[in-house]
């Protein structure tokens, strides 16, 4: 549902409320709830998303939900109420002529804003801003995307149109706007969580899922099931609680994730489906167009086959758990030249010639650069220019969680409620402040000997939660029960799996051949992107990394055209 806060007059909205001096709230059919008390002025509260209590909150608040919970906390703690909740939300607190907008800790739930001398517009849909404000393309944002594969620094592709930051709150009072933060991601490692053993951590996972279930009250739960461990930990927690989730895989049914996911589902007697499309050249372009329209400029068209699975799963489930960020927090940040871009990977390798690196990245991505672009790239590279605890945590929260995984969550929320369990702020605190955290290990290597302890967390926790899951083989060739018995044995099993048996699987999703035809057809005749990119011919495209420079051109062209049409 779309909502807007603005000082402009809009039409065609079902609900219009004046919420402060010259400030209006527009929505399709959403309402602000108002509360009164002797001690506080009349207070308006609106929540886009869901909120629940932090673990440290007092039990007396457990009987309250949603807006009523926020009001009770506000009565007791004032504006510090925000430190006692978590979730995936944008929250408005309206007191007299003052409005405060709070983002969740990781800024997962996106909203967009544009402020100038005359206009104030904040909305969860960037298209609302586009229709009411004249915008131009921000060249530096395109450079950000070329370097990092994402728009960063809360700057969209449009000048003076921004998206919210993690732990941010915006205050509007008498046309004066200020932007501040109530939370810093370093709290995740500085505030040590008091969990002494895996039994207590298992209780944390159980209590967290119970809390989400009590707040959202879904009819049917769902989770992906693959050959990996993140989703298996989530399913183990659900099974421990007596839930029988629907499970699914997506992509080539003969790929490793689909094969091992199906086998695990059969052993556990869970309702499993695989989602793949045969007529890729018809279905994929339709999904690409949907992402361009609904993705708020932040979602890549390469999320299309994932979106297809979510739309299908929506037919039988209304809440889905995701294992996003589990691997990155526990097994480490491994540069894949996509989530962690080639530019960032090479920055972390400490290049001697930063100018040369930037020019090569620009050339590889067919970007038409000038000297000012080089200067800007040097400056922006300082955001993530080293591989250490500070930059790893910064990249983990500000890019991987806040932007990369959030693109899926916001897109999928059109269809069902999404819960990224590992991004629950209390769970993150436990993992990142513990010795198992990837920030405290050297895991930027592929050598299995140096990464042999990465499954310790999963093996111990799954044993606590649902032991039968530990006896199901992973796509890496071993079982977590083997890891519990003998870590050295697991290394031998994995070596045999990788180098002797060499079990061959097709990729989960192949771009070979057909994507080149689609992208060439779509780019043919388009002109907008040519102000920024140029290429002689599209080479053969085998994987997502090969495709990315050309899909970026298509996205940029679409957004330029959108800025012209308004």
C-alpha positions as CSV (number, residue, x, y, z in Angstrom):
1,X,0.0,0.0,0.0
2,X,1.4,3.4,-1.0
3,X,1.6,6.3,1.5
4,X,2.9,9.8,1.2
5,X,3.8,12.6,3.6
6,X,4.0,16.0,1.8
7,X,3.1,19.7,1.8
8,X,1.7,19.4,-1.7
9,X,-1.9,18.8,-2.7
10,X,-2.5,15.4,-4.2
11,X,-5.6,13.9,-5.8
12,X,-6.9,10.4,-6.2
13,X,-6.1,9.1,-2.8
14,X,-8.8,7.5,-0.7
15,X,-7.4,8.7,2.7
16,X,-6.2,12.3,3.3
17,X,-5.2,13.6,6.8
18,X,-3.7,16.9,7.9
19,X,-1.1,15.7,10.4
20,X,0.8,18.9,11.1
21,X,1.2,22.5,10.0
22,X,0.8,22.3,6.2
23,X,1.8,18.6,6.1
24,X,-0.6,16.0,4.8
25,X,-0.7,12.2,4.9
26,X,-2.1,10.5,1.8
27,X,-2.7,6.8,1.4
28,X,-4.8,4.3,-0.4
29,X,-6.6,2.9,2.6
30,X,-4.2,3.2,5.5
31,X,-5.0,5.0,8.8
32,X,-3.0,6.7,11.5
33,X,-4.0,5.6,15.0
34,X,-4.2,8.3,17.6
35,X,-3.7,7.9,21.4
36,X,-4.2,10.2,24.3
37,X,-3.1,10.3,27.9
38,X,-2.9,12.7,30.8
39,X,0.9,12.8,30.6
40,X,1.4,13.1,26.9
41,X,-0.2,15.1,24.1
42,X,-2.3,13.5,21.5
43,X,0.0,11.1,19.7
44,X,-0.5,9.7,16.2
45,X,1.3,6.4,15.2
46,X,1.6,4.7,11.8
47,X,3.6,1.6,11.0
48,X,4.5,0.4,7.6
49,X,5.8,-3.1,8.1
50,X,6.0,-4.9,11.4
51,X,7.5,-4.3,14.9
52,X,8.2,-6.5,17.9
53,X,10.0,-6.1,21.2
54,X,13.8,-6.4,21.5
55,X,14.9,-9.2,23.8
56,X,16.0,-6.7,26.5
57,X,12.5,-5.3,26.8
58,X,10.5,-5.9,30.0
59,X,7.9,-8.6,30.0
60,X,5.1,-6.3,31.0
61,X,5.0,-5.0,27.4
62,X,4.5,-8.4,25.8
63,X,0.7,-8.0,25.9
64,X,0.8,-5.1,23.6
65,X,1.1,-5.2,19.8
66,X,1.7,-2.8,16.9
67,X,0.7,0.9,17.5
68,X,-0.5,0.2,21.0
69,X,2.9,-1.2,21.9
70,X,4.7,1.9,20.5
71,X,2.4,4.2,22.5
72,X,3.0,2.3,25.7
73,X,6.8,2.4,25.2
74,X,6.6,6.1,24.3
75,X,4.8,6.8,27.5
76,X,7.5,5.2,29.6
77,X,10.7,6.0,27.6
78,X,9.8,9.0,25.4
79,X,11.7,9.1,22.2
80,X,14.0,6.3,23.5
81,X,11.1,3.9,22.8
82,X,12.8,3.1,19.5
83,X,15.6,1.3,21.4
84,X,13.2,-1.3,22.7
85,X,11.7,-2.5,19.3
86,X,13.0,-4.2,16.2
87,X,11.5,-5.5,12.9
88,X,11.1,-4.3,9.3
89,X,9.4,-1.0,9.4
90,X,9.0,2.7,8.7
91,X,7.3,4.2,11.7
92,X,5.7,7.7,12.1
93,X,5.3,9.4,15.4
94,X,3.1,12.5,15.3
95,X,3.0,14.8,18.3
96,X,1.2,18.2,17.8
97,X,3.0,19.9,14.8
98,X,6.1,17.6,14.9
99,X,6.5,14.5,12.8
100,X,9.2,11.9,13.3
101,X,9.9,9.1,10.8
102,X,11.9,6.1,12.1
103,X,13.6,3.5,9.9
104,X,14.3,0.0,11.2
105,X,17.9,-0.7,12.3
106,X,19.1,-1.9,9.0
107,X,16.9,0.3,6.8
108,X,15.4,-2.7,5.2
109,X,12.0,-1.2,4.7
110,X,12.6,1.5,2.1
111,X,11.1,5.0,1.9
112,X,12.2,7.8,-0.4
113,X,12.4,11.5,0.1
114,X,12.9,14.8,-1.7
115,X,13.3,18.1,0.1
116,X,13.8,21.6,-1.3
117,X,12.7,25.1,-0.5
118,X,9.2,24.5,-1.7
119,X,8.5,20.8,-1.6
120,X,8.5,18.0,1.0
121,X,7.7,14.6,-0.3
122,X,8.3,11.3,1.6
123,X,6.9,8.0,0.3
124,X,7.4,4.3,0.1
125,X,7.0,4.5,-3.7
126,X,9.6,6.5,-5.6
127,X,7.1,6.8,-8.5
128,X,5.1,9.2,-6.4
129,X,8.1,11.6,-6.2
130,X,8.7,11.2,-9.9
131,X,5.2,12.3,-10.8
132,X,5.3,15.4,-8.6
133,X,8.9,16.7,-8.7
134,X,11.0,17.5,-11.7
135,X,14.2,15.3,-11.5
136,X,17.4,14.8,-13.3
137,X,19.9,11.9,-13.5
138,X,22.7,11.9,-11.0
139,X,25.8,11.0,-12.9
140,X,27.7,10.1,-9.7
141,X,25.1,7.6,-8.8
142,X,25.7,5.8,-12.1
143,X,29.4,5.8,-11.2
144,X,28.5,4.3,-7.8
145,X,26.6,1.5,-9.6
146,X,29.5,0.8,-12.0
147,X,32.0,0.6,-9.0
148,X,29.8,-1.2,-6.4
149,X,27.0,-2.9,-8.4
150,X,24.5,-1.0,-6.2
151,X,23.4,2.6,-5.6
152,X,25.1,3.5,-2.3
153,X,25.2,6.4,0.2
154,X,21.3,6.5,0.2
155,X,21.4,8.2,-3.2
156,X,19.1,7.0,-5.9
157,X,19.8,7.5,-9.6
158,X,18.0,10.8,-9.4
159,X,19.4,14.1,-8.1
160,X,18.0,15.1,-4.8
161,X,16.0,11.9,-4.4
162,X,17.3,9.8,-1.5
163,X,16.4,6.6,0.3
164,X,16.5,6.1,4.1
165,X,19.6,5.0,6.0
166,X,19.9,2.3,8.6
167,X,18.7,3.4,12.1
168,X,17.6,6.8,10.8
169,X,15.0,9.2,12.0
170,X,13.7,12.3,10.1
171,X,12.1,15.2,12.1
172,X,9.7,17.6,10.4
173,X,8.7,20.6,12.4
174,X,7.3,23.9,10.9
175,X,8.9,23.2,7.5
176,X,12.3,22.6,9.2
177,X,13.7,19.1,8.4
178,X,16.5,17.4,10.2
179,X,18.0,13.9,9.7
180,X,19.6,12.0,12.6
181,X,20.4,8.4,13.7
182,X,19.3,6.5,16.8
183,X,21.5,3.5,16.2
184,X,25.0,2.6,14.9
185,X,25.9,-0.8,13.5
186,X,28.9,-1.0,15.8
187,X,26.5,-1.7,18.6
188,X,26.3,-5.2,17.1
189,X,29.8,-6.0,18.1
190,X,30.3,-3.6,21.1
191,X,27.3,-4.8,23.1
192,X,28.1,-8.4,23.9
193,X,25.1,-10.6,24.0
194,X,24.8,-12.7,27.1
195,X,24.4,-16.2,25.6
196,X,26.7,-18.8,27.1
197,X,26.1,-21.9,25.0
198,X,24.3,-23.3,22.0
199,X,21.3,-24.4,24.1
200,X,20.7,-20.7,25.0
201,X,21.2,-19.6,21.4
202,X,18.7,-22.3,20.2
203,X,16.2,-20.8,22.7
204,X,16.9,-17.3,21.1
205,X,16.0,-18.7,17.6
206,X,12.9,-20.4,19.0
207,X,11.7,-17.4,20.9
208,X,12.3,-15.1,17.9
209,X,10.3,-17.1,15.5
210,X,7.5,-17.5,18.1
211,X,7.5,-13.7,18.4
212,X,7.2,-13.1,14.7
213,X,4.4,-15.7,14.5
214,X,2.5,-14.1,17.3
215,X,2.7,-10.6,15.7
216,X,2.0,-11.5,12.1
217,X,-0.3,-14.6,12.6
218,X,0.3,-16.2,9.3
219,X,-1.9,-19.0,7.9
220,X,0.9,-20.8,6.1
221,X,4.7,-20.5,6.5
222,X,7.3,-21.1,3.8
223,X,11.1,-21.3,3.4
224,X,13.5,-22.2,0.7
225,X,15.3,-25.5,1.1
226,X,18.7,-26.0,-0.6
227,X,21.9,-27.9,-0.2
228,X,23.2,-25.2,2.2
229,X,22.8,-24.6,5.9
230,X,21.1,-21.3,6.4
231,X,17.7,-22.3,5.3
232,X,18.1,-25.7,7.1
233,X,18.7,-24.0,10.4
234,X,15.5,-22.0,9.9
235,X,13.5,-25.1,9.0
236,X,15.0,-26.9,12.0
237,X,13.7,-24.1,14.2
238,X,10.2,-24.3,12.7
239,X,10.1,-28.1,13.0
240,X,11.1,-27.8,16.7
241,X,8.1,-25.5,17.3
242,X,5.7,-27.9,15.6
243,X,5.3,-26.0,12.3
244,X,5.3,-27.9,9.0
245,X,6.4,-25.2,6.6
246,X,6.0,-25.4,2.8
247,X,9.4,-25.6,1.2
248,X,10.6,-24.8,-2.2
249,X,13.6,-24.7,-4.6
250,X,13.9,-22.6,-7.8
251,X,15.8,-22.9,-11.0
252,X,17.1,-25.9,-12.8
253,X,15.7,-29.0,-11.1
254,X,18.9,-30.9,-11.8
255,X,21.1,-28.2,-10.1
256,X,22.8,-29.1,-6.8
257,X,20.6,-26.9,-4.6
258,X,17.4,-28.3,-6.2
259,X,18.6,-31.9,-6.0
260,X,19.8,-31.7,-2.4
261,X,16.8,-29.6,-1.4
262,X,14.4,-32.0,-2.8
263,X,16.1,-35.0,-1.1
264,X,16.0,-33.2,2.3
265,X,12.3,-32.3,1.8
266,X,11.4,-35.9,1.0
267,X,13.3,-37.2,4.1
268,X,11.5,-34.7,6.3
269,X,8.2,-35.3,4.6
270,X,7.7,-31.6,3.8
271,X,5.5,-30.2,1.1
272,X,8.1,-29.3,-1.6
273,X,7.8,-27.6,-5.0
274,X,10.4,-26.5,-7.5
275,X,9.8,-23.4,-9.6
276,X,11.4,-23.0,-13.0
277,X,10.2,-21.7,-16.3
278,X,10.8,-23.3,-19.6
279,X,9.7,-20.5,-21.9
280,X,12.4,-18.2,-20.5
281,X,12.4,-15.7,-23.4
282,X,8.7,-15.0,-22.8
283,X,8.5,-15.1,-19.1
284,X,11.8,-13.4,-18.1
285,X,11.2,-10.1,-20.0
286,X,7.8,-9.8,-18.2
287,X,9.4,-10.2,-14.8
288,X,12.2,-7.7,-15.8
289,X,9.5,-5.1,-16.6
290,X,7.8,-5.8,-13.3
291,X,11.0,-5.3,-11.4
292,X,11.7,-2.0,-13.2
293,X,8.3,-0.7,-12.3
294,X,8.1,-2.0,-8.7
295,X,11.7,-2.1,-7.6
296,X,12.0,1.6,-6.8
297,X,15.3,1.9,-8.8
298,X,17.1,-0.4,-6.3
299,X,16.2,-3.9,-7.5
300,X,18.2,-5.5,-10.2
301,X,16.4,-7.2,-13.1
302,X,18.5,-10.3,-12.3
303,X,16.2,-11.0,-9.4
304,X,13.6,-12.1,-11.9
305,X,13.8,-15.9,-11.4
306,X,13.7,-15.4,-7.7
307,X,10.6,-13.2,-8.1
308,X,9.0,-15.9,-10.2
309,X,9.4,-18.4,-7.3
310,X,8.0,-16.0,-4.7
311,X,4.9,-15.2,-6.9
312,X,4.3,-18.9,-7.2
313,X,4.9,-19.6,-3.6
314,X,2.4,-16.8,-2.7
315,X,-0.3,-19.1,-4.0
316,X,0.1,-21.4,-0.9
317,X,1.9,-19.3,1.7
318,X,1.5,-15.8,3.3
319,X,4.8,-15.6,5.2
320,X,8.3,-16.5,4.1
321,X,11.5,-16.9,6.1
322,X,14.8,-16.1,4.4
323,X,18.3,-17.1,5.4
324,X,19.9,-13.9,4.1
325,X,23.1,-12.7,5.8
326,X,23.7,-15.9,7.7
327,X,26.6,-17.0,5.5
328,X,28.1,-13.6,5.4
329,X,28.1,-13.2,9.2
330,X,29.4,-16.7,10.0
331,X,31.4,-17.9,6.9
332,X,32.7,-14.6,5.9
333,X,32.6,-12.0,3.1
334,X,33.7,-13.8,0.0
335,X,34.0,-11.4,-3.0
336,X,32.0,-12.9,-5.9
337,X,32.3,-9.7,-8.1
338,X,28.5,-9.2,-7.8
339,X,27.4,-8.7,-4.2
340,X,30.9,-7.7,-3.4
341,X,32.0,-6.1,-6.7
342,X,35.2,-6.6,-8.6
343,X,36.2,-3.0,-7.7
344,X,35.8,-3.7,-3.9
345,X,37.6,-7.0,-4.2
346,X,40.6,-5.3,-5.8
347,X,40.5,-2.4,-3.4
348,X,40.8,-5.0,-0.6
349,X,43.9,-6.4,-2.4
350,X,45.5,-2.9,-1.9
351,X,46.3,-1.9,-5.5
352,X,49.3,0.2,-6.1
353,X,47.6,2.2,-8.9
354,X,44.1,3.2,-7.9
355,X,43.7,5.4,-11.0
356,X,44.5,2.4,-13.2
357,X,42.1,0.2,-11.3
358,X,39.3,2.7,-11.7
359,X,39.9,3.2,-15.4
360,X,39.9,-0.6,-16.0
361,X,36.6,-1.0,-14.2
362,X,35.1,1.8,-16.2
363,X,36.4,0.2,-19.5
364,X,35.1,-3.2,-18.5
365,X,31.7,-1.8,-17.9
366,X,31.8,0.3,-21.1
367,X,31.4,3.6,-19.1
368,X,32.2,6.8,-20.9
369,X,34.3,8.5,-18.2
370,X,36.1,11.8,-17.8
371,X,38.6,13.2,-15.4
372,X,35.9,14.4,-13.0
373,X,34.6,10.8,-12.9
374,X,38.0,9.5,-11.9
375,X,38.3,12.1,-9.2
376,X,34.9,11.2,-7.8
377,X,35.7,7.5,-8.0
378,X,38.9,8.0,-5.9
379,X,36.9,9.9,-3.3
380,X,34.0,7.4,-3.1
381,X,36.4,4.4,-2.9
382,X,37.4,5.6,0.6
383,X,34.1,4.3,1.9
384,X,35.3,0.7,1.6
385,X,39.0,0.9,0.9
386,X,40.3,-1.8,3.2
387,X,39.5,-5.3,4.4
388,X,39.3,-5.1,8.2
389,X,36.7,-5.4,10.9
390,X,35.5,-1.8,10.4
391,X,35.1,-2.0,6.6
392,X,33.7,-5.6,6.7
393,X,31.0,-4.6,9.2
394,X,30.3,-1.4,7.3
395,X,29.9,-3.3,4.0
396,X,27.9,-6.1,5.6
397,X,25.3,-3.7,7.0
398,X,25.4,-0.7,4.7
399,X,25.5,-2.6,1.4
400,X,24.8,-6.3,1.7
401,X,21.9,-6.1,4.2
402,X,20.7,-2.5,3.7
403,X,20.7,-2.6,-0.1
404,X,21.5,-6.0,-1.7
405,X,19.2,-8.2,0.3
406,X,16.7,-5.4,0.9
407,X,16.0,-5.2,-2.8
408,X,14.5,-8.7,-2.6
409,X,12.6,-8.1,0.6
410,X,10.9,-4.9,-0.6
411,X,10.1,-6.5,-4.0
412,X,8.7,-9.7,-2.5
413,X,6.6,-7.8,0.0
414,X,4.2,-7.1,-2.8
415,X,3.1,-10.7,-2.5
416,X,3.8,-12.0,1.1
417,X,5.4,-11.0,4.4
418,X,9.1,-11.5,4.5
419,X,11.2,-12.3,7.6
420,X,15.0,-12.4,7.1
421,X,15.7,-14.3,10.3
422,X,19.4,-13.8,10.5
423,X,18.9,-10.0,10.1
424,X,16.9,-9.9,13.3
425,X,18.9,-7.4,15.3
426,X,19.1,-9.6,18.4
427,X,20.3,-12.6,16.4
428,X,22.8,-10.5,14.6
429,X,24.1,-9.2,18.0
430,X,24.6,-12.7,19.3
431,X,26.5,-13.9,16.1
432,X,28.6,-10.8,15.5
433,X,29.7,-10.3,19.1
434,X,30.7,-14.0,19.5
435,X,33.9,-15.9,18.6
436,X,32.1,-17.6,15.7
437,X,31.7,-14.2,13.9
438,X,33.4,-14.0,10.5
439,X,34.7,-10.6,11.7
440,X,36.9,-12.5,14.2
441,X,38.2,-15.1,11.7
442,X,40.4,-15.1,8.7
443,X,37.9,-16.4,6.1
444,X,38.8,-14.5,3.0
445,X,40.4,-17.6,1.7
446,X,39.2,-20.7,-0.3
447,X,41.5,-23.2,1.4
448,X,39.2,-25.6,3.3
449,X,41.8,-26.1,6.0
450,X,41.5,-22.5,7.1
451,X,37.7,-22.5,6.7
452,X,37.1,-25.9,8.4
453,X,35.4,-24.5,11.5
454,X,32.7,-22.5,9.6
455,X,30.1,-25.1,10.2
456,X,30.6,-25.3,13.9
457,X,27.7,-22.9,14.6
458,X,25.3,-24.7,12.3
459,X,26.2,-28.2,13.5
460,X,25.8,-27.4,17.2
461,X,22.7,-25.4,16.7
462,X,20.8,-27.8,14.4
463,X,21.7,-30.6,16.9
464,X,20.0,-28.6,19.6
465,X,16.9,-27.7,17.4
466,X,16.2,-30.7,15.2
467,X,18.7,-33.4,15.2
468,X,17.3,-35.4,12.1
469,X,18.3,-32.4,10.0
470,X,22.0,-32.9,10.9
471,X,21.9,-36.4,9.2
472,X,20.9,-35.1,5.8
473,X,23.7,-34.6,3.3
474,X,24.7,-31.1,2.2
475,X,25.6,-30.2,-1.3
476,X,29.2,-30.0,-0.2
477,X,29.3,-33.8,0.2
478,X,29.1,-34.2,4.0
479,X,26.5,-34.1,6.8
480,X,26.6,-31.9,9.9
481,X,26.5,-35.1,12.0
482,X,29.9,-36.0,10.4
483,X,31.2,-32.6,11.4
484,X,30.1,-33.2,15.0
485,X,32.0,-36.5,15.1
486,X,35.2,-35.6,13.3
487,X,36.2,-32.3,11.6
488,X,39.1,-33.9,9.8
489,X,36.8,-36.5,8.3
490,X,34.7,-33.7,6.9
491,X,37.8,-32.3,5.1
492,X,38.5,-35.7,3.6
493,X,34.9,-36.1,2.5
494,X,34.8,-32.7,1.0
495,X,38.0,-33.3,-0.9
496,X,36.7,-36.6,-2.3
497,X,33.4,-34.9,-3.2
498,X,35.2,-32.0,-5.0
499,X,38.2,-33.8,-6.6
500,X,37.5,-37.5,-6.9
501,X,33.8,-38.1,-7.3
502,X,33.4,-34.7,-8.9
503,X,29.7,-34.8,-8.9
504,X,28.6,-32.6,-11.7
505,X,25.5,-30.4,-11.6
506,X,24.3,-27.8,-14.1
507,X,24.1,-24.2,-12.8
508,X,20.9,-23.3,-10.9
509,X,20.2,-20.6,-13.5
510,X,22.0,-20.3,-16.8
511,X,22.2,-17.1,-18.9
512,X,24.0,-18.8,-21.7
513,X,22.7,-17.7,-25.1
514,X,19.1,-16.5,-24.5
515,X,19.9,-13.5,-22.2
516,X,22.2,-12.0,-24.9
517,X,19.3,-12.2,-27.4
518,X,16.9,-10.5,-25.0
519,X,19.3,-7.7,-23.9
520,X,20.4,-7.0,-27.5
521,X,16.8,-6.8,-28.6
522,X,15.9,-4.4,-25.8
523,X,18.9,-2.2,-26.1
524,X,18.5,-1.9,-29.9
525,X,16.9,1.4,-30.7
526,X,17.3,2.8,-27.1
527,X,19.3,6.1,-26.9
528,X,19.2,7.4,-23.4
529,X,21.9,5.1,-22.0
530,X,24.4,6.2,-24.8
531,X,25.2,9.4,-22.9
532,X,26.9,7.2,-20.3
533,X,27.8,3.9,-22.0
534,X,29.2,2.7,-25.4
535,X,30.1,-0.7,-26.8
536,X,30.7,-2.2,-30.2
537,X,28.9,-5.5,-29.7
538,X,27.6,-7.7,-26.9
539,X,29.9,-10.7,-26.4
540,X,28.7,-14.1,-25.3
541,X,27.2,-14.0,-21.9
542,X,27.5,-17.1,-19.7
543,X,26.7,-15.9,-16.2
544,X,25.3,-13.0,-14.2
545,X,28.6,-11.3,-13.9
546,X,28.9,-11.3,-17.7
547,X,25.4,-9.9,-18.1
548,X,25.6,-7.2,-15.4
549,X,27.2,-4.4,-17.5
550,X,24.5,-4.7,-20.2
551,X,21.5,-5.1,-17.8
552,X,22.8,-2.0,-16.1
553,X,22.5,-0.1,-19.4
554,X,18.9,-1.3,-19.8
555,X,18.0,-0.2,-16.2
556,X,19.7,3.2,-16.6
557,X,17.9,3.8,-19.9
558,X,14.5,3.0,-18.3
559,X,15.1,5.3,-15.4
560,X,16.2,8.2,-17.7
561,X,13.1,7.7,-19.8
562,X,11.0,7.7,-16.5
563,X,12.6,11.0,-15.5
564,X,11.5,12.6,-18.8
565,X,8.0,11.4,-18.7
566,X,7.4,12.1,-14.9
